[in-house]
Amino acid sequence: MTIEANFVLDAKGLACPMPIVKTKKAMKDLEAGQVIEIQATDKGSKADLQAWAKSSGHDYLGTIEEGDVLKHFVRKSSGEDSVERKHEAVTNNEELAGKLGDENTLVLDVREKAEYAFKHIPGALSIPLGELEAKADELAKDKNIYVVCRTGNRSDMAAQLLVDKGFANVINVVPGMSEWSGDVESEVE
């Protein structure tokens, strides 16, 4: 299982607090929304990075263990929680959960590939927001497209983009994966 990251940080052989110190420094060079992979051998680094990401507002996506190496994935926060939403057709997680399995429903997940890999709605199609313009023609215009991201902001932008491209039935799902309580799938063991 390979998960795409924008930057790989080698923190192998370093003891606490060095993996966090190096991660903080590396995060400054990442753009909002990018994913960093932190490779560490310190067993305590998972709990440390989870706690640090939460306290600093970044998204801890998950950890993959490969032998002695822990590969931690964190998405840099974009401050997206303060964005003003503009797309008018909005639904909530509960309504979307009731539509799953309907052949006219398409769940479009516009989060980064790493976010999708760790946790997504079963059957959801993954097209990150940055790739949507180029791949919009792959979507069926006759379906009800429910757009999902972490909080409803990237999905708001994606919904606007699809409407501009002639899609009629586009619904933004708020709050999205940050509070999704339905079934999820993962591509990570």
N, C-alpha and C positions, 0 to 999 in steps of 0.2 A: 504494500500500500504506500504510494508516494503522495504526499500532500504538498501542494505548491505553496511556497513561502516567498515573499519578496526579498527576504534577507535571512541568512543563516549565521547565527552567533555561536562560536565555539567556546563553551565554558567548561569543557571536560577537564577533570582533574582539579577543579577549583572548589574550595570549601566555602560554606556560608560565611559572609554575605556576598562574596565576589560574583556569583552568577547574577544576583539582583543588581549589583553595582554596574556590571558590564551591560546588562539588559537596559537599565535606565539610560545609560550613555548612548547605546545603539538606537534606542527609540527616538532620540532627538533628530536623527537623520532620516527617519521613516516619514512618509507622508501619511496623513490621516486615512484610515481604512486599510492600510497595508498590513500584511501578516509577517511576523518574525518567528523563526524557528530557533529556539534556544536549545543547544545540545549540551547536556550536563551529565555528570556521573555522581554528583552529590544526591543521595536518596532524599534528603530533606528539601531539595530544590522544588519539587512539585508543590508542596504545601506553601513554601515561601513565595513562589511565583503566583500561585492562585491568590494568596492574600495581598501581595503587592499589586497585582492587576486590579483587584477589586477596589483597593484603597486609592489607586491612582486613576480609576475610571476607564481602564482599558479592558478588553474582553479576553479573558482566559478561555481558549477554545477547547483545550484538552492536551493530553500527553500520550505519546506512543513509546512503549519500551522496546528497544532493540538491543538484546544482550544486556550489557552493563550501562548502555547509554539511554538516557531519558531525553526524548525529543518533545519539548514543550512548545505549544503554538499559542501566540498572543496576537490579537488584532489591535492596532493602535486606534484609540478613540478619536472620533472626528468631531466631538461636541455636537453630534447630529441630533441629540435630544431636544435642542432648542430651535430646530428648523421649523419654519411655518409651512404647514401642509396646504396644498392647493387643489389636489384632485378631489372632486366632489363625491364620487361613489366610494364609500367606505363601509367596511363591515368589521365585525369583531371575530376573535378566535372561535367563539362558540358557534357562530353562524357558519364559519368555514368548516368546522368539524362536522356539522350536519350535512354539508354538501359533498364531502369526500365520498368517492365511489360512484358519484353521478357521472355518467359518460359525457355530459356537456360541461363538466368542470375540469379546468386545468389549473393546477397550482404551480405558479412560477416563482422560484426562489432566486432572488437577485443578490443574495449575499456572496461573499468571496467563496471560492471553491473549498478552502480549508474550513470555513464555518459550516458549509453544507456537509462536508465529509464527516464531521464529528456528530452532527445531529440535524436531521431534516424530517419533514412530513413525508410519510410513505407515498411514493408515486410522484413526488414533486419533481419538476424539471429544473435543473440548475443552469441558469445563465446569469453570471455576475453582471451587475449594472453596467460596468465598463464595456462589456461585450454585447449588450442588448441591441444597440443600434444596428450593428452588423448582422446580428442573428435574428432579428425580429421576424423576417420573412419565413423562418422555420416554424413559427407559431400558427395554429389554426385560427382564422379570423371568426369562425362560427362558434367558438367555445366561449364560455364564461371564464375569463382569466382572472384568477385570484392571485394578486402579487404579494409576496411575503418577503420581509427582511427581518432584521433584529427588532426594530422598534416601530417601523411604519414610515420612516423618512426616505430611505433609499427606494422603498417600494412606491412611495408617493411620486418620486421623480420618474421611476420606471413606468408607472401608470400614465403619467402625462406624456411620456415619450411614445408609448403605444397608441394612445388616443391620437396624437399628432400623425401617426403612421396609418391611421384609418381603422384601428380596432375599436369596435363599438362597446363591447361588454367587458370592461376592465374594472376590477374592484380592488382597492387597496385594503389590506388586512392590518388592523391596528389592535393590539400592540405587536403582533407578530411573534417571532420565535422567542423573544425575551420572556414571554409569559405563556408560551404554548404548553398546554397540559395534556393534549391528546397523544396518540401514538407517535413514536418517532423511530426512524431508522438511522443506522450509523454505518459508515464504510470502514470504520476503525474497529479492530478487534478489542 
